[in-house]
Amino acid sequence: MSNAIKLKGFKEEVTSVNLCPSWETAAEIFMMVLQNPKAPRQTVIDAETEIRRMAKIAAQAVAEQEKRS
C-alpha cells in the first residue's frame, strides 16, 4: 500500500507536502504575537529570537549576493 498522494497535474507521485509558512507569513505571525498583550512572555521571547534568526539569514544572503555582483 502506497502512502503517496496522487495530485492531478503531477507526473510523479507526491510523497510529502511542504506545510512550512513562507517567511512573509511567518513574519506576520510573529508580529501578531508581539502585538498581543496577552501573549505569554516565553512566546514573545521565541518570536523575537526567530525574527533575529531570520534577519541573520537574510543578511547573509544579501552579503553573498553582493559578493557575486
PDB file of N, CA, C and O in Angstrom, chain B, residues numbered from 101:
ATOM      1  N   MET B 101       0.843  -1.185   0.000  1.00  0.00           N
ATOM      2  CA  MET B 101       0.000   0.000   0.000  1.00  0.00           C
ATOM      3  C   MET B 101       0.883   1.241   0.000  1.00  0.00           C
ATOM      4  O   MET B 101       1.768   1.373   0.846  1.00  0.00           O
ATOM      5  N   SER B 102       0.655   2.138  -0.926  1.00  0.00           N
ATOM      6  CA  SER B 102       1.468   3.336  -1.063  1.00  0.00           C
ATOM      7  C   SER B 102       0.905   4.471  -0.222  1.00  0.00           C
ATOM      8  O   SER B 102      -0.309   4.650  -0.125  1.00  0.00           O
ATOM      9  N   ASN B 103       1.822   5.245   0.392  1.00  0.00           N
ATOM     10  CA  ASN B 103       1.419   6.418   1.160  1.00  0.00           C
ATOM     11  C   ASN B 103       1.439   7.666   0.293  1.00  0.00           C
ATOM     12  O   ASN B 103       1.206   8.767   0.792  1.00  0.00           O
ATOM     13  N   ALA B 104       1.710   7.514  -0.984  1.00  0.00           N
ATOM     14  CA  ALA B 104       1.828   8.661  -1.877  1.00  0.00           C
ATOM     15  C   ALA B 104       0.469   9.307  -2.103  1.00  0.00           C
ATOM     16  O   ALA B 104      -0.566   8.640  -2.104  1.00  0.00           O
ATOM     17  N   ILE B 105       0.499  10.603  -2.291  1.00  0.00           N
ATOM     18  CA  ILE B 105      -0.702  11.366  -2.592  1.00  0.00           C
ATOM     19  C   ILE B 105      -0.741  11.558  -4.100  1.00  0.00           C
ATOM     20  O   ILE B 105       0.249  11.986  -4.694  1.00  0.00           O
ATOM     21  N   LYS B 106      -1.848  11.254  -4.716  1.00  0.00           N
ATOM     22  CA  LYS B 106      -1.960  11.423  -6.164  1.00  0.00           C
ATOM     23  C   LYS B 106      -2.637  12.754  -6.432  1.00  0.00           C
ATOM     24  O   LYS B 106      -3.821  12.942  -6.149  1.00  0.00           O
ATOM     25  N   LEU B 107      -1.850  13.683  -6.991  1.00  0.00           N
ATOM     26  CA  LEU B 107      -2.358  15.010  -7.301  1.00  0.00           C
ATOM     27  C   LEU B 107      -2.459  15.180  -8.806  1.00  0.00           C
ATOM     28  O   LEU B 107      -1.530  14.839  -9.538  1.00  0.00           O
ATOM     29  N   LYS B 108      -3.572  15.701  -9.261  1.00  0.00           N
ATOM     30  CA  LYS B 108      -3.790  15.926 -10.683  1.00  0.00           C
ATOM     31  C   LYS B 108      -2.770  16.925 -11.205  1.00  0.00           C
ATOM     32  O   LYS B 108      -2.539  17.961 -10.582  1.00  0.00           O
ATOM     33  N   GLY B 109      -2.163  16.625 -12.334  1.00  0.00           N
ATOM     34  CA  GLY B 109      -1.211  17.528 -12.950  1.00  0.00           C
ATOM     35  C   GLY B 109       0.241  17.222 -12.617  1.00  0.00           C
ATOM     36  O   GLY B 109       1.143  17.789 -13.233  1.00  0.00           O
ATOM     37  N   PHE B 110       0.483  16.346 -11.665  1.00  0.00           N
ATOM     38  CA  PHE B 110       1.847  15.963 -11.302  1.00  0.00           C
ATOM     39  C   PHE B 110       2.160  14.633 -11.958  1.00  0.00           C
ATOM     40  O   PHE B 110       1.375  13.688 -11.878  1.00  0.00           O
ATOM     41  N   LYS B 111       3.323  14.565 -12.613  1.00  0.00           N
ATOM     42  CA  LYS B 111       3.708  13.328 -13.267  1.00  0.00           C
ATOM     43  C   LYS B 111       4.232  12.305 -12.268  1.00  0.00           C
ATOM     44  O   LYS B 111       4.047  11.099 -12.436  1.00  0.00           O
ATOM     45  N   GLU B 112       4.892  12.809 -11.223  1.00  0.00           N
ATOM     46  CA  GLU B 112       5.446  11.917 -10.210  1.00  0.00           C
ATOM     47  C   GLU B 112       4.526  11.881  -8.998  1.00  0.00           C
ATOM     48  O   GLU B 112       3.777  12.823  -8.742  1.00  0.00           O
ATOM     49  N   GLU B 113       4.594  10.780  -8.258  1.00  0.00           N
ATOM     50  CA  GLU B 113       3.823  10.701  -7.019  1.00  0.00           C
ATOM     51  C   GLU B 113       4.389  11.688  -6.002  1.00  0.00           C
ATOM     52  O   GLU B 113       5.606  11.828  -5.875  1.00  0.00           O
ATOM     53  N   VAL B 114       3.523  12.355  -5.297  1.00  0.00           N
ATOM     54  CA  VAL B 114       3.933  13.283  -4.255  1.00  0.00           C
ATOM     55  C   VAL B 114       3.885  12.527  -2.935  1.00  0.00           C
ATOM     56  O   VAL B 114       2.829  12.054  -2.515  1.00  0.00           O
ATOM     57  N   THR B 115       5.045  12.419  -2.285  1.00  0.00           N
ATOM     58  CA  THR B 115       5.099  11.661  -1.032  1.00  0.00           C
ATOM     59  C   THR B 115       5.104  12.558   0.195  1.00  0.00           C
ATOM     60  O   THR B 115       4.989  12.076   1.322  1.00  0.00           O
ATOM     61  N   SER B 116       5.236  13.862  -0.019  1.00  0.00           N
ATOM     62  CA  SER B 116       5.170  14.791   1.112  1.00  0.00           C
ATOM     63  C   SER B 116       4.649  16.132   0.616  1.00  0.00           C
ATOM     64  O   SER B 116       4.724  16.454  -0.570  1.00  0.00           O
ATOM     65  N   VAL B 117       4.130  16.886   1.541  1.00  0.00           N
ATOM     66  CA  VAL B 117       3.610  18.207   1.234  1.00  0.00           C
ATOM     67  C   VAL B 117       4.279  19.189   2.183  1.00  0.00           C
ATOM     68  O   VAL B 117       4.297  18.968   3.394  1.00  0.00           O
ATOM     69  N   ASN B 118       4.832  20.277   1.640  1.00  0.00           N
ATOM     70  CA  ASN B 118       5.506  21.286   2.450  1.00  0.00           C
ATOM     71  C   ASN B 118       4.457  22.164   3.115  1.00  0.00           C
ATOM     72  O   ASN B 118       3.746  22.904   2.435  1.00  0.00           O
ATOM     73  N   LEU B 119       4.353  22.088   4.439  1.00  0.00           N
ATOM     74  CA  LEU B 119       3.389  22.880   5.185  1.00  0.00           C
ATOM     75  C   LEU B 119       4.032  24.058   5.903  1.00  0.00           C
ATOM     76  O   LEU B 119       3.383  24.735   6.701  1.00  0.00           O
ATOM     77  N   CYS B 120       5.302  24.302   5.621  1.00  0.00           N
ATOM     78  CA  CYS B 120       6.008  25.416   6.255  1.00  0.00           C
ATOM     79  C   CYS B 120       5.499  26.736   5.691  1.00  0.00           C
ATOM     80  O   CYS B 120       5.341  26.874   4.478  1.00  0.00           O
ATOM     81  N   PRO B 121       5.240  27.706   6.563  1.00  0.00           N
ATOM     82  CA  PRO B 121       4.806  29.009   6.049  1.00  0.00           C
ATOM     83  C   PRO B 121       5.959  29.727   5.353  1.00  0.00           C
ATOM     84  O   PRO B 121       7.129  29.462   5.631  1.00  0.00           O
ATOM     85  N   SER B 122       5.617  30.635   4.450  1.00  0.00           N
ATOM     86  CA  SER B 122       6.646  31.462   3.828  1.00  0.00           C
ATOM     87  C   SER B 122       7.223  32.377   4.904  1.00  0.00           C
ATOM     88  O   SER B 122       6.651  32.527   5.983  1.00  0.00           O
ATOM     89  N   TRP B 123       8.365  32.983   4.589  1.00  0.00           N
ATOM     90  CA  TRP B 123       8.962  33.925   5.551  1.00  0.00           C
ATOM     91  C   TRP B 123       8.024  35.095   5.789  1.00  0.00           C
ATOM     92  O   TRP B 123       7.919  35.598   6.908  1.00  0.00           O
ATOM     93  N   GLU B 124       7.345  35.528   4.738  1.00  0.00           N
ATOM     94  CA  GLU B 124       6.408  36.643   4.873  1.00  0.00           C
ATOM     95  C   GLU B 124       5.278  36.292   5.844  1.00  0.00           C
ATOM     96  O   GLU B 124       4.919  37.099   6.702  1.00  0.00           O
ATOM     97  N   THR B 125       4.729  35.104   5.706  1.00  0.00           N
ATOM     98  CA  THR B 125       3.664  34.662   6.594  1.00  0.00           C
ATOM     99  C   THR B 125       4.179  34.488   8.017  1.00  0.00           C
ATOM    100  O   THR B 125       3.507  34.875   8.973  1.00  0.00           O
ATOM    101  N   ALA B 126       5.365  33.909   8.161  1.00  0.00           N
ATOM    102  CA  ALA B 126       5.957  33.734   9.491  1.00  0.00           C
ATOM    103  C   ALA B 126       6.147  35.087  10.172  1.00  0.00           C
ATOM    104  O   ALA B 126       5.860  35.235  11.360  1.00  0.00           O
ATOM    105  N   ALA B 127       6.631  36.072   9.417  1.00  0.00           N
ATOM    106  CA  ALA B 127       6.838  37.407   9.992  1.00  0.00           C
ATOM    107  C   ALA B 127       5.515  38.008  10.455  1.00  0.00           C
ATOM    108  O   ALA B 127       5.459  38.644  11.508  1.00  0.00           O
ATOM    109  N   GLU B 128       4.453  37.814   9.680  1.00  0.00           N
ATOM    110  CA  GLU B 128       3.132  38.312  10.082  1.00  0.00           C
ATOM    111  C   GLU B 128       2.677  37.660  11.393  1.00  0.00           C
ATOM    112  O   GLU B 128       2.134  38.328  12.274  1.00  0.00           O
ATOM    113  N   ILE B 129       2.904  36.365  11.507  1.00  0.00           N
ATOM    114  CA  ILE B 129       2.528  35.650  12.735  1.00  0.00           C
ATOM    115  C   ILE B 129       3.326  36.179  13.918  1.00  0.00           C
ATOM    116  O   ILE B 129       2.765  36.409  14.989  1.00  0.00           O
ATOM    117  N   PHE B 130       4.627  36.373  13.736  1.00  0.00           N
ATOM    118  CA  PHE B 130       5.464  36.893  14.824  1.00  0.00           C
ATOM    119  C   PHE B 130       5.018  38.288  15.243  1.00  0.00           C
ATOM    120  O   PHE B 130       5.002  38.608  16.431  1.00  0.00           O
ATOM    121  N   MET B 131       4.654  39.122  14.260  1.00  0.00           N
ATOM    122  CA  MET B 131       4.190  40.469  14.600  1.00  0.00           C
ATOM    123  C   MET B 131       2.893  40.416  15.400  1.00  0.00           C
ATOM    124  O   MET B 131       2.699  41.202  16.327  1.00  0.00           O
ATOM    125  N   MET B 132       2.004  39.488  15.040  1.00  0.00           N
ATOM    126  CA  MET B 132       0.764  39.336  15.806  1.00  0.00           C
ATOM    127  C   MET B 132       1.056  38.934  17.243  1.00  0.00           C
ATOM    128  O   MET B 132       0.415  39.424  18.174  1.00  0.00           O
ATOM    129  N   VAL B 133       2.024  38.042  17.423  1.00  0.00           N
ATOM    130  CA  VAL B 133       2.418  37.634  18.773  1.00  0.00           C
ATOM    131  C   VAL B 133       2.927  38.841  19.547  1.00  0.00           C
ATOM    132  O   VAL B 133       2.532  39.063  20.692  1.00  0.00           O
ATOM    133  N   LEU B 134       3.803  39.620  18.922  1.00  0.00           N
ATOM    134  CA  LEU B 134       4.400  40.766  19.603  1.00  0.00           C
ATOM    135  C   LEU B 134       3.368  41.850  19.918  1.00  0.00           C
ATOM    136  O   LEU B 134       3.541  42.602  20.877  1.00  0.00           O
ATOM    137  N   GLN B 135       2.323  41.939  19.142  1.00  0.00           N
ATOM    138  CA  GLN B 135       1.283  42.937  19.373  1.00  0.00           C
ATOM    139  C   GLN B 135       0.230  42.475  20.373  1.00  0.00           C
ATOM    140  O   GLN B 135      -0.586  43.275  20.830  1.00  0.00           O
ATOM    141  N   ASN B 136       0.245  41.204  20.709  1.00  0.00           N
ATOM    142  CA  ASN B 136      -0.760  40.641  21.608  1.00  0.00           C
ATOM    143  C   ASN B 136      -0.343  40.856  23.059  1.00  0.00           C
ATOM    144  O   ASN B 136       0.624  40.250  23.519  1.00  0.00           O
ATOM    145  N   PRO B 137      -1.064  41.716  23.786  1.00  0.00           N
ATOM    146  CA  PRO B 137      -0.694  41.972  25.180  1.00  0.00           C
ATOM    147  C   PRO B 137      -0.889  40.754  26.089  1.00  0.00           C
ATOM    148  O   PRO B 137      -0.355  40.716  27.197  1.00  0.00           O
ATOM    149  N   LYS B 138      -1.651  39.764  25.625  1.00  0.00           N
ATOM    150  CA  LYS B 138      -1.888  38.557  26.427  1.00  0.00           C
ATOM    151  C   LYS B 138      -0.932  37.413  26.086  1.00  0.00           C
ATOM    152  O   LYS B 138      -1.021  36.329  26.663  1.00  0.00           O
ATOM    153  N   ALA B 139      -0.022  37.657  25.152  1.00  0.00           N
ATOM    154  CA  ALA B 139       0.921  36.605  24.756  1.00  0.00           C
ATOM    155  C   ALA B 139       1.834  36.269  25.928  1.00  0.00           C
ATOM    156  O   ALA B 139       2.364  37.171  26.578  1.00  0.00           O
ATOM    157  N   PRO B 140       2.020  34.987  26.203  1.00  0.00           N
ATOM    158  CA  PRO B 140       2.945  34.595  27.282  1.00  0.00           C
ATOM    159  C   PRO B 140       4.360  35.113  27.001  1.00  0.00           C
ATOM    160  O   PRO B 140       4.778  35.192  25.846  1.00  0.00           O
ATOM    161  N   ARG B 141       5.075  35.457  28.040  1.00  0.00           N
ATOM    162  CA  ARG B 141       6.422  36.025  27.904  1.00  0.00           C
ATOM    163  C   ARG B 141       7.333  35.131  27.071  1.00  0.00           C
ATOM    164  O   ARG B 141       8.075  35.632  26.227  1.00  0.00           O
ATOM    165  N   GLN B 142       7.294  33.824  27.290  1.00  0.00           N
ATOM    166  CA  GLN B 142       8.165  32.916  26.539  1.00  0.00           C
ATOM    167  C   GLN B 142       7.821  32.932  25.054  1.00  0.00           C
ATOM    168  O   GLN B 142       8.710  32.805  24.212  1.00  0.00           O
ATOM    169  N   THR B 143       6.553  33.086  24.729  1.00  0.00           N
ATOM    170  CA  THR B 143       6.148  33.157  23.327  1.00  0.00           C
ATOM    171  C   THR B 143       6.710  34.413  22.671  1.00  0.00           C
ATOM    172  O   THR B 143       7.151  34.372  21.522  1.00  0.00           O
ATOM    173  N   VAL B 144       6.695  35.521  23.393  1.00  0.00           N
ATOM    174  CA  VAL B 144       7.271  36.773  22.888  1.00  0.00           C
ATOM    175  C   VAL B 144       8.771  36.603  22.676  1.00  0.00           C
ATOM    176  O   VAL B 144       9.305  37.025  21.650  1.00  0.00           O
ATOM    177  N   ILE B 145       9.446  35.995  23.630  1.00  0.00           N
ATOM    178  CA  ILE B 145      10.891  35.753  23.518  1.00  0.00           C
ATOM    179  C   ILE B 145      11.176  34.872  22.305  1.00  0.00           C
ATOM    180  O   ILE B 145      12.106  35.143  21.545  1.00  0.00           O
ATOM    181  N   ASP B 146      10.382  33.822  22.122  1.00  0.00           N
ATOM    182  CA  ASP B 146      10.572  32.923  20.980  1.00  0.00           C
ATOM    183  C   ASP B 146      10.363  33.653  19.656  1.00  0.00           C
ATOM    184  O   ASP B 146      11.115  33.434  18.706  1.00  0.00           O
ATOM    185  N   ALA B 147       9.346  34.520  19.581  1.00  0.00           N
ATOM    186  CA  ALA B 147       9.087  35.288  18.360  1.00  0.00           C
ATOM    187  C   ALA B 147      10.250  36.232  18.068  1.00  0.00           C
ATOM    188  O   ALA B 147      10.689  36.337  16.923  1.00  0.00           O
ATOM    189  N   GLU B 148      10.745  36.910  19.083  1.00  0.00           N
ATOM    190  CA  GLU B 148      11.883  37.818  18.905  1.00  0.00           C
ATOM    191  C   GLU B 148      13.118  37.063  18.442  1.00  0.00           C
ATOM    192  O   GLU B 148      13.847  37.530  17.567  1.00  0.00           O
ATOM    193  N   THR B 149      13.349  35.907  19.026  1.00  0.00           N
ATOM    194  CA  THR B 149      14.503  35.079  18.662  1.00  0.00           C
ATOM    195  C   THR B 149      14.410  34.635  17.203  1.00  0.00           C
ATOM    196  O   THR B 149      15.403  34.667  16.477  1.00  0.00           O
ATOM    197  N   GLU B 150      13.225  34.223  16.780  1.00  0.00           N
ATOM    198  CA  GLU B 150      13.045  33.758  15.405  1.00  0.00           C
ATOM    199  C   GLU B 150      13.197  34.906  14.406  1.00  0.00           C
ATOM    200  O   GLU B 150      13.762  34.717  13.329  1.00  0.00           O
ATOM    201  N   ILE B 151      12.699  36.090  14.756  1.00  0.00           N
ATOM    202  CA  ILE B 151      12.866  37.256  13.879  1.00  0.00           C
ATOM    203  C   ILE B 151      14.354  37.568  13.710  1.00  0.00           C
ATOM    204  O   ILE B 151      14.809  37.855  12.603  1.00  0.00           O
ATOM    205  N   ARG B 152      15.097  37.511  14.792  1.00  0.00           N
ATOM    206  CA  ARG B 152      16.543  37.759  14.711  1.00  0.00           C
ATOM    207  C   ARG B 152      17.240  36.704  13.859  1.00  0.00           C
ATOM    208  O   ARG B 152      18.139  37.028  13.083  1.00  0.00           O
ATOM    209  N   ARG B 153      16.831  35.445  13.998  1.00  0.00           N
ATOM    210  CA  ARG B 153      17.419  34.358  13.213  1.00  0.00           C
ATOM    211  C   ARG B 153      17.137  34.565  11.725  1.00  0.00           C
ATOM    212  O   ARG B 153      18.024  34.396  10.888  1.00  0.00           O
ATOM    213  N   MET B 154      15.903  34.930  11.406  1.00  0.00           N
ATOM    214  CA  MET B 154      15.536  35.175  10.009  1.00  0.00           C
ATOM    215  C   MET B 154      16.316  36.359   9.439  1.00  0.00           C
ATOM    216  O   MET B 154      16.759  36.323   8.291  1.00  0.00           O
ATOM    217  N   ALA B 155      16.482  37.406  10.244  1.00  0.00           N
ATOM    218  CA  ALA B 155      17.227  38.586   9.797  1.00  0.00           C
ATOM    219  C   ALA B 155      18.683  38.240   9.523  1.00  0.00           C
ATOM    220  O   ALA B 155      19.268  38.726   8.555  1.00  0.00           O
ATOM    221  N   LYS B 156      19.265  37.405  10.368  1.00  0.00           N
ATOM    222  CA  LYS B 156      20.660  36.996  10.181  1.00  0.00           C
ATOM    223  C   LYS B 156      20.817  36.220   8.875  1.00  0.00           C
ATOM    224  O   LYS B 156      21.764  36.449   8.123  1.00  0.00           O
ATOM    225  N   ILE B 157      19.892  35.306   8.608  1.00  0.00           N
ATOM    226  CA  ILE B 157      19.942  34.522   7.372  1.00  0.00           C
ATOM    227  C   ILE B 157      19.772  35.438   6.159  1.00  0.00           C
ATOM    228  O   ILE B 157      20.479  35.292   5.162  1.00  0.00           O
ATOM    229  N   ALA B 158      18.832  36.380   6.247  1.00  0.00           N
ATOM    230  CA  ALA B 158      18.614  37.311   5.133  1.00  0.00           C
ATOM    231  C   ALA B 158      19.845  38.173   4.902  1.00  0.00           C
ATOM    232  O   ALA B 158      20.232  38.403   3.756  1.00  0.00           O
ATOM    233  N   ALA B 159      20.467  38.655   5.978  1.00  0.00           N
ATOM    234  CA  ALA B 159      21.669  39.487   5.843  1.00  0.00           C
ATOM    235  C   ALA B 159      22.804  38.697   5.200  1.00  0.00           C
ATOM    236  O   ALA B 159      23.543  39.228   4.371  1.00  0.00           O
ATOM    237  N   GLN B 160      22.941  37.439   5.579  1.00  0.00           N
ATOM    238  CA  GLN B 160      23.974  36.596   4.975  1.00  0.00           C
ATOM    239  C   GLN B 160      23.706  36.385   3.485  1.00  0.00           C
ATOM    240  O   GLN B 160      24.637  36.376   2.680  1.00  0.00           O
ATOM    241  N   ALA B 161      22.447  36.217   3.125  1.00  0.00           N
ATOM    242  CA  ALA B 161      22.096  36.028   1.715  1.00  0.00           C
ATOM    243  C   ALA B 161      22.395  37.286   0.914  1.00  0.00           C
ATOM    244  O   ALA B 161      22.898  37.202  -0.206  1.00  0.00           O
ATOM    245  N   VAL B 162      22.089  38.454   1.479  1.00  0.00           N
ATOM    246  CA  VAL B 162      22.379  39.718   0.804  1.00  0.00           C
ATOM    247  C   VAL B 162      23.884  39.891   0.635  1.00  0.00           C
ATOM    248  O   VAL B 162      24.349  40.282  -0.436  1.00  0.00           O
ATOM    249  N   ALA B 163      24.645  39.603   1.684  1.00  0.00           N
ATOM    250  CA  ALA B 163      26.103  39.725   1.611  1.00  0.00           C
ATOM    251  C   ALA B 163      26.673  38.792   0.548  1.00  0.00           C
ATOM    252  O   ALA B 163      27.582  39.168  -0.193  1.00  0.00           O
ATOM    253  N   GLU B 164      26.146  37.593   0.477  1.00  0.00           N
ATOM    254  CA  GLU B 164      26.606  36.628  -0.524  1.00  0.00           C
ATOM    255  C   GLU B 164      26.270  37.110  -1.932  1.00  0.00           C
ATOM    256  O   GLU B 164      27.073  36.973  -2.855  1.00  0.00           O
ATOM    257  N   GLN B 165      25.091  37.665  -2.081  1.00  0.00           N
ATOM    258  CA  GLN B 165      24.678  38.197  -3.395  1.00  0.00           C
ATOM    259  C   GLN B 165      25.568  39.374  -3.792  1.00  0.00           C
ATOM    260  O   GLN B 165      25.940  39.497  -4.959  1.00  0.00           O
ATOM    261  N   GLU B 166      25.911  40.230  -2.848  1.00  0.00           N
ATOM    262  CA  GLU B 166      26.770  41.387  -3.130  1.00  0.00           C
ATOM    263  C   GLU B 166      28.169  40.938  -3.535  1.00  0.00           C
ATOM    264  O   GLU B 166      28.805  41.584  -4.367  1.00  0.00           O
ATOM    265  N   LYS B 167      28.655  39.847  -2.963  1.00  0.00           N
ATOM    266  CA  LYS B 167      29.976  39.322  -3.341  1.00  0.00           C
ATOM    267  C   LYS B 167      29.985  38.891  -4.803  1.00  0.00           C
ATOM    268  O   LYS B 167      30.982  39.066  -5.504  1.00  0.00           O
ATOM    269  N   ARG B 168      28.875  38.329  -5.253  1.00  0.00           N
ATOM    270  CA  ARG B 168      28.777  37.821  -6.623  1.00  0.00           C
ATOM    271  C   ARG B 168      28.607  38.944  -7.646  1.00  0.00           C
ATOM    272  O   ARG B 168      28.874  38.749  -8.832  1.00  0.00           O
ATOM    273  N   SER B 169      28.168  40.103  -7.196  1.00  0.00           N
ATOM    274  CA  SER B 169      27.917  41.214  -8.126  1.00  0.00           C
ATOM    275  C   SER B 169      29.174  41.963  -8.471  1.00  0.00           C
ATOM    276  O   SER B 169      29.129  42.924  -9.240  1.00  0.00           O
TER     277      SER B 169
END
